[in-house]
Amino acid sequence: MSSPLHIGIVGCSAEGASLCYRTICAKGAQLLGPHAHPEITMHTHSLACYVECIERNDWEGVADLMLDSAIKIKNAGADFLICPDNTIHQAMDLVVQRSPLPWLHIAEVVADEAVEHGFRRLGLLGTRWLVESEVYPQKLAAHGIGYLRPTDEESREINRIIMDELVYGVFRPESVTYHELVIRRMKDEGCDAVVLGCTEIPLIIGNKNSPLPVLDSTRLLASAALKRALAVDVKAI
């Protein structure tokens, strides 16, 4: 195997970025041998800086933060970039125009996985900014895949759970139950899988407790990064 590519991670929230990082390292060891993984460089601005931009709908500001991280990571020697945060992918079109390195797009990775499994209608979970956006609908539509957003009430409560609990590493049983109930409704309305479109949701929801098969955006992105870095198929790992 040739020398692995150097993976760059543009982080946003600590829990999501760390889960992605840990997944790359763990899966890398399964492929490369004990304790081995590709070289990884991660940079994160304060989550507060991102939230301030998002709340005033300043996606140029979000893009500037992402690009500043991208430049620092490139200078550290990375070959390509990933961002384990779904919400700030709303700025990706602005980012790629000026990016010093190529990116993997989290929604494209998830859409490809949905196609591989033959899923036809996906429930979307994530922050209110993400589920109200076209990040996933645009990528899913390109593959002829339908989707269902949360109701306004569900979106508000899931957003509260994410921003007040999950990003701080707080996992409450009642919050797990709430996600399970939302997914159950989506199943009843014809969804055949659910997108965990917030990189913290996989910390409380997975195939063991979800009423629908999950598309774990965090771990799928990590696997895609490994595939790019190692030029091998990592599906079986």
KEKE-3310 file (N, C-alpha, C; in steps of 0.2 Angstrom, whole numbers, plus 5000, padded with zeros to 4 digits):
npx = (5004:5003:5010:4998:4986:4986:4975:4964:4954:4942:4935:4920:4910:4914:4911:4906:4917:4927:4921:4922:4936:4940:4934:4940:4953:4951:4946:4956:4966:4961:4963:4977:4984:4989:4986:4989:4986:4981:4990:4983:4977:4969:4959:4950:4939:4932:4916:4907:4909:4905:4892:4887:4888:4879:4867:4864:4863:4874:4882:4894:4902:4903:4909:4922:4927:4929:4937:4949:4953:4955:4966:4976:4977:4981:4994:4999:5001:4991:4982:4969:4952:4939:4924:4916:4903:4887:4878:4886:4889:4881:4888:4897:4897:4902:4914:4922:4925:4936:4945:4960:4962:4955:4938:4928:4911:4899:4885:4885:4892:4883:4872:4877:4878:4865:4860:4867:4861:4849:4839:4824:4816:4820:4821:4825:4836:4843:4851:4840:4844:4850:4840:4831:4837:4844:4854:4854:4842:4845:4856:4851:4840:4847:4849:4837:4830:4819:4813:4809:4806:4808:4793:4789:4788:4795:4808:4812:4813:4823:4833:4836:4840:4851:4860:4860:4862:4869:4881:4888:4891:4881:4870:4854:4841:4828:4829:4835:4824:4815:4820:4819:4805:4802:4808:4801:4788:4792:4795:4782:4776:4782:4796:4811:4823:4834:4842:4855:4859:4866:4881:4883:4871:4873:4879:4869:4859:4857:4858:4854:4844:4836:4820:4821:4833:4849:4858:4872:4880:4892:4901:4900:4906:4919:4923:4923:4933:4944:4944:4947:4960:4967:4965:4957:4944:4933:4921:4918:4924)
npy = (4994:5011:5026:5033:5047:5063:5068:5081:5089:5100:5107:5110:5109:5101:5088:5082:5083:5076:5063:5060:5060:5050:5039:5038:5035:5023:5014:5015:5008:4995:4993:4996:4990:4987:5002:5010:5024:5035:5051:5065:5081:5093:5108:5119:5133:5143:5136:5146:5157:5152:5150:5163:5168:5160:5163:5175:5173:5174:5168:5170:5174:5162:5154:5161:5157:5143:5143:5149:5139:5129:5134:5134:5121:5116:5121:5113:5102:5094:5084:5084:5089:5087:5090:5088:5093:5096:5107:5118:5115:5122:5133:5128:5130:5142:5141:5131:5138:5146:5137:5130:5117:5101:5095:5083:5081:5080:5077:5072:5060:5054:5053:5044:5032:5030:5027:5015:5006:5006:5014:5024:5035:5047:5051:5067:5072:5085:5100:5115:5124:5116:5107:5115:5119:5117:5108:5094:5090:5094:5086:5074:5074:5074:5061:5055:5053:5054:5064:5068:5081:5086:5091:5108:5109:5098:5101:5112:5107:5096:5104:5111:5101:5097:5109:5113:5102:5090:5095:5098:5086:5080:5068:5064:5052:5055:5063:5055:5046:5055:5058:5045:5044:5053:5048:5036:5042:5046:5034:5029:5038:5034:5034:5025:5025:5035:5050:5054:5069:5078:5079:5075:5068:5054:5050:5047:5040:5025:5011:5001:5007:5014:5016:5015:5011:5018:5032:5037:5051:5056:5045:5039:5049:5049:5036:5038:5047:5039:5030:5038:5042:5030:5024:5012:5000:5003:4998:4986:4987)
npz = (5000:4996:5003:5015:5011:5019:5030:5032:5045:5046:5060:5070:5080:5096:5100:5089:5080:5087:5087:5074:5071:5080:5075:5062:5067:5074:5064:5054:5061:5060:5047:5044:5054:5071:5081:5070:5059:5045:5043:5052:5053:5062:5064:5073:5075:5088:5093:5096:5088:5075:5078:5080:5068:5060:5066:5062:5049:5041:5030:5022:5032:5039:5029:5028:5041:5040:5029:5034:5043:5034:5027:5037:5040:5027:5027:5036:5030:5025:5013:5008:5013:5026:5033:5048:5051:5048:5047:5044:5031:5023:5019:5010:4995:4994:5000:4992:4981:4984:4991:4997:4995:4990:4995:5004:5003:5015:5014:5001:5003:5011:5003:4993:5000:5003:4991:4988:4997:4992:4997:4997:5002:5014:5031:5039:5051:5062:5066:5067:5057:5048:5044:5038:5027:5010:5010:5011:5004:4990:4987:4988:4979:4967:4965:4964:4976:4989:5003:5020:5031:5049:5059:5063:5077:5081:5075:5082:5095:5094:5089:5101:5110:5103:5104:5117:5124:5118:5111:5122:5127:5134:5138:5139:5144:5141:5130:5121:5119:5114:5101:5096:5095:5085:5074:5073:5069:5057:5050:5050:5041:5029:5027:5023:5029:5040:5041:5051:5053:5060:5068:5081:5084:5082:5094:5102:5095:5085:5075:5084:5092:5084:5076:5062:5049:5051:5043:5047:5047:5052:5055:5042:5034:5040:5036:5022:5021:5025:5014:5004:5008:5009:4997:4996:4998:5012:5017:5023:5035)
capx = (5000:5007:5009:4992:4986:4986:4968:4963:4948:4939:4930:4916:4908:4919:4909:4905:4923:4930:4919:4924:4943:4941:4932:4946:4959:4949:4945:4963:4970:4959:4966:4984:4988:4988:4988:4990:4980:4984:4991:4977:4977:4962:4959:4943:4938:4927:4909:4903:4910:4901:4885:4886:4887:4873:4861:4863:4862:4880:4886:4900:4906:4905:4914:4928:4930:4931:4943:4954:4955:4958:4973:4981:4978:4985:5000:5002:5003:4986:4981:4962:4948:4933:4921:4911:4897:4882:4875:4890:4890:4877:4893:4902:4898:4906:4921:4926:4928:4942:4948:4967:4962:4948:4934:4923:4905:4896:4879:4886:4894:4877:4867:4880:4877:4858:4859:4870:4857:4842:4834:4820:4814:4824:4819:4831:4837:4848:4849:4835:4847:4851:4834:4827:4841:4844:4860:4852:4837:4849:4861:4846:4836:4851:4849:4830:4829:4814:4815:4804:4809:4804:4789:4792:4789:4801:4814:4814:4815:4829:4839:4837:4843:4858:4864:4860:4865:4874:4887:4892:4892:4876:4865:4848:4837:4822:4831:4835:4817:4812:4823:4816:4798:4802:4810:4795:4783:4795:4794:4775:4775:4784:4803:4814:4829:4834:4849:4858:4862:4870:4887:4882:4866:4875:4881:4863:4855:4861:4854:4851:4838:4832:4815:4823:4840:4852:4863:4876:4884:4899:4905:4901:4911:4926:4925:4925:4940:4949:4944:4951:4967:4971:4963:4955:4937:4933:4915:4918:4927)
capy = (5000:5017:5030:5036:5054:5066:5070:5087:5090:5107:5105:5115:5107:5097:5081:5079:5083:5071:5057:5058:5059:5044:5034:5037:5032:5016:5010:5015:5003:4989:4992:4996:4987:4990:5009:5014:5027:5040:5057:5069:5088:5096:5114:5122:5139:5142:5135:5152:5161:5149:5151:5170:5169:5156:5166:5181:5171:5176:5162:5172:5173:5154:5152:5163:5153:5137:5144:5150:5133:5125:5136:5132:5113:5115:5123:5108:5096:5090:5083:5085:5091:5085:5094:5084:5097:5096:5113:5123:5114:5127:5138:5125:5132:5148:5138:5128:5143:5149:5133:5128:5110:5098:5093:5078:5084:5075:5075:5068:5054:5050:5051:5038:5027:5028:5024:5009:5002:5006:5018:5029:5041:5048:5056:5071:5075:5089:5107:5118:5127:5111:5103:5120:5121:5113:5104:5087:5089:5095:5080:5068:5075:5072:5053:5053:5051:5058:5065:5071:5085:5086:5096:5114:5108:5093:5104:5116:5103:5093:5109:5113:5095:5097:5114:5114:5095:5085:5098:5098:5079:5078:5063:5062:5047:5058:5066:5049:5044:5060:5056:5038:5045:5057:5043:5032:5045:5047:5028:5028:5042:5031:5034:5019:5026:5041:5053:5058:5075:5082:5074:5073:5063:5047:5048:5044:5036:5021:5005:4997:5009:5018:5012:5015:5011:5025:5034:5040:5056:5057:5039:5038:5054:5046:5030:5040:5050:5034:5027:5043:5042:5024:5021:5005:5000:5002:4997:4980:4988)
capz = (5000:4996:5009:5015:5011:5025:5031:5036:5047:5048:5065:5072:5087:5099:5100:5082:5077:5090:5085:5067:5072:5084:5070:5057:5070:5075:5057:5052:5064:5057:5040:5044:5059:5078:5083:5064:5055:5041:5047:5053:5056:5063:5067:5075:5078:5093:5091:5097:5082:5070:5080:5079:5060:5058:5069:5058:5042:5038:5027:5020:5038:5041:5024:5030:5046:5037:5024:5038:5045:5028:5025:5042:5039:5021:5029:5040:5025:5023:5006:5007:5019:5027:5039:5052:5054:5043:5047:5040:5024:5019:5016:5006:4989:4995:5002:4987:4976:4986:4995:4994:4995:4989:5000:5003:5005:5019:5011:4995:5005:5014:4997:4990:5004:5003:4984:4988:5000:4989:5001:4992:5006:5020:5036:5040:5058:5062:5069:5063:5052:5043:5041:5034:5022:5005:5010:5009:4998:4984:4985:4987:4973:4961:4965:4964:4983:4993:5010:5025:5036:5055:5059:5066:5084:5082:5074:5088:5101:5092:5089:5108:5112:5100:5105:5124:5127:5114:5110:5128:5129:5139:5135:5143:5142:5138:5123:5116:5118:5109:5094:5094:5093:5079:5069:5072:5065:5050:5048:5049:5035:5023:5026:5024:5033:5043:5041:5057:5049:5065:5069:5088:5085:5082:5100:5106:5091:5081:5073:5089:5095:5079:5072:5055:5048:5051:5039:5052:5043:5055:5053:5035:5032:5042:5031:5015:5021:5025:5008:5000:5010:5008:4991:4997:5000:5019:5018:5027:5042)
cpx = (5004:5005:5002:4992:4985:4979:4967:4955:4946:4934:4926:4914:4913:4917:4908:4912:4927:4928:4921:4932:4944:4939:4937:4952:4957:4949:4952:4967:4968:4962:4973:4988:4987:4991:4989:4984:4984:4985:4985:4979:4970:4963:4951:4943:4932:4920:4905:4904:4906:4893:4883:4884:4881:4867:4859:4863:4868:4884:4893:4905:4908:4910:4921:4931:4933:4937:4950:4957:4958:4965:4978:4982:4982:4992:5004:5003:4997:4985:4973:4958:4941:4930:4915:4906:4893:4879:4879:4891:4885:4882:4897:4902:4902:4914:4925:4928:4935:4947:4955:4967:4955:4945:4930:4917:4901:4889:4879:4888:4888:4872:4870:4878:4869:4856:4861:4865:4850:4837:4830:4817:4817:4821:4826:4831:4843:4846:4843:4837:4848:4845:4830:4831:4840:4850:4859:4847:4841:4853:4856:4843:4841:4851:4842:4827:4824:4816:4809:4808:4805:4799:4792:4793:4795:4807:4816:4817:4822:4835:4841:4842:4851:4862:4864:4863:4870:4880:4891:4893:4887:4871:4860:4844:4831:4823:4832:4828:4813:4814:4819:4809:4797:4803:4804:4789:4786:4794:4786:4773:4779:4792:4806:4821:4829:4841:4850:4862:4864:4875:4887:4876:4868:4878:4875:4858:4859:4856:4851:4845:4834:4827:4816:4831:4843:4857:4867:4881:4891:4903:4905:4906:4918:4928:4927:4932:4945:4950:4948:4959:4971:4970:4961:4947:4936:4926:4914:4921:4922)
cpy = (5006:5021:5034:5044:5057:5070:5076:5088:5097:5106:5111:5114:5101:5090:5078:5078:5077:5064:5055:5057:5052:5038:5033:5033:5024:5012:5010:5009:4996:4987:4992:4993:4991:4998:5013:5018:5033:5047:5061:5076:5090:5103:5116:5129:5138:5141:5142:5157:5158:5151:5158:5171:5166:5160:5172:5180:5173:5170:5163:5172:5166:5152:5154:5159:5147:5137:5145:5144:5129:5128:5134:5124:5112:5116:5117:5102:5092:5089:5084:5086:5088:5090:5090:5088:5098:5103:5118:5121:5118:5133:5135:5127:5139:5146:5135:5132:5145:5144:5131:5121:5107:5096:5087:5081:5079:5073:5071:5061:5050:5048:5045:5032:5025:5025:5017:5004:5002:5010:5023:5035:5041:5053:5060:5074:5079:5095:5110:5121:5122:5108:5108:5122:5116:5108:5097:5086:5090:5089:5074:5068:5073:5064:5051:5051:5056:5059:5068:5075:5084:5092:5102:5113:5103:5096:5108:5112:5099:5098:5111:5107:5095:5103:5115:5107:5092:5089:5099:5091:5077:5074:5061:5057:5050:5061:5060:5047:5049:5059:5050:5039:5049:5052:5038:5035:5045:5040:5027:5032:5040:5031:5027:5019:5033:5044:5056:5064:5080:5077:5072:5068:5056:5045:5046:5040:5032:5015:5001:5000:5014:5014:5012:5014:5018:5026:5039:5045:5056:5051:5037:5043:5051:5040:5033:5044:5045:5031:5032:5043:5036:5021:5014:5006:4999:5000:4991:4981:4992)
cpz = (5000:5002:5009:5014:5018:5025:5035:5038:5049:5053:5066:5079:5090:5098:5093:5079:5080:5088:5078:5067:5075:5079:5065:5060:5071:5069:5054:5054:5062:5051:5040:5049:5066:5079:5076:5061:5051:5046:5046:5056:5056:5066:5068:5078:5083:5090:5091:5091:5076:5072:5079:5072:5058:5060:5065:5051:5038:5036:5024:5026:5040:5036:5026:5036:5044:5033:5028:5041:5040:5027:5030:5041:5033:5023:5033:5036:5023:5015:5003:5013:5019:5033:5042:5055:5048:5042:5043:5033:5020:5016:5011:4999:4989:4996:4996:4982:4978:4990:4992:4993:4993:4995:4998:5006:5009:5017:5005:4997:5008:5008:4994:4994:5004:4996:4985:4992:4997:4993:4996:4996:5013:5025:5038:5047:5058:5066:5064:5057:5046:5040:5037:5028:5016:5004:5008:5004:4991:4982:4984:4981:4967:4960:4965:4971:4986:5000:5014:5030:5043:5055:5063:5073:5085:5080:5079:5094:5100:5092:5097:5111:5110:5103:5113:5128:5124:5113:5116:5131:5134:5135:5139:5140:5138:5131:5118:5114:5113:5102:5091:5091:5086:5073:5068:5068:5058:5046:5046:5043:5029:5022:5027:5027:5036:5043:5047:5054:5054:5068:5077:5089:5086:5089:5105:5102:5086:5079:5078:5093:5091:5076:5065:5054:5048:5046:5044:5048:5046:5053:5046:5032:5034:5037:5024:5015:5021:5018:5003:5002:5009:5001:4991:4999:5008:5021:5023:5034:5046)
residu = (MET:SER:SER:PRO:LEU:HIS:ILE:GLY:ILE:VAL:GLY:CYS:SER:ALA:GLU:GLY:ALA:SER:LEU:CYS:TYR:ARG:THR:ILE:CYS:ALA:LYS:GLY:ALA:GLN:LEU:LEU:GLY:PRO:HIS:ALA:HIS:PRO:GLU:ILE:THR:MET:HIS:THR:HIS:SER:LEU:ALA:CYS:TYR:VAL:GLU:CYS:ILE:GLU:ARG:ASN:ASP:TRP:GLU:GLY:VAL:ALA:ASP:LEU:MET:LEU:ASP:SER:ALA:ILE:LYS:ILE:LYS:ASN:ALA:GLY:ALA:ASP:PHE:LEU:ILE:CYS:PRO:ASP:ASN:THR:ILE:HIS:GLN:ALA:MET:ASP:LEU:VAL:VAL:GLN:ARG:SER:PRO:LEU:PRO:TRP:LEU:HIS:ILE:ALA:GLU:VAL:VAL:ALA:ASP:GLU:ALA:VAL:GLU:HIS:GLY:PHE:ARG:ARG:LEU:GLY:LEU:LEU:GLY:THR:ARG:TRP:LEU:VAL:GLU:SER:GLU:VAL:TYR:PRO:GLN:LYS:LEU:ALA:ALA:HIS:GLY:ILE:GLY:TYR:LEU:ARG:PRO:THR:ASP:GLU:GLU:SER:ARG:GLU:ILE:ASN:ARG:ILE:ILE:MET:ASP:GLU:LEU:VAL:TYR:GLY:VAL:PHE:ARG:PRO:GLU:SER:VAL:THR:TYR:HIS:GLU:LEU:VAL:ILE:ARG:ARG:MET:LYS:ASP:GLU:GLY:CYS:ASP:ALA:VAL:VAL:LEU:GLY:CYS:THR:GLU:ILE:PRO:LEU:ILE:ILE:GLY:ASN:LYS:ASN:SER:PRO:LEU:PRO:VAL:LEU:ASP:SER:THR:ARG:LEU:LEU:ALA:SER:ALA:ALA:LEU:LYS:ARG:ALA:LEU:ALA:VAL:ASP:VAL:LYS:ALA:ILE)
# end
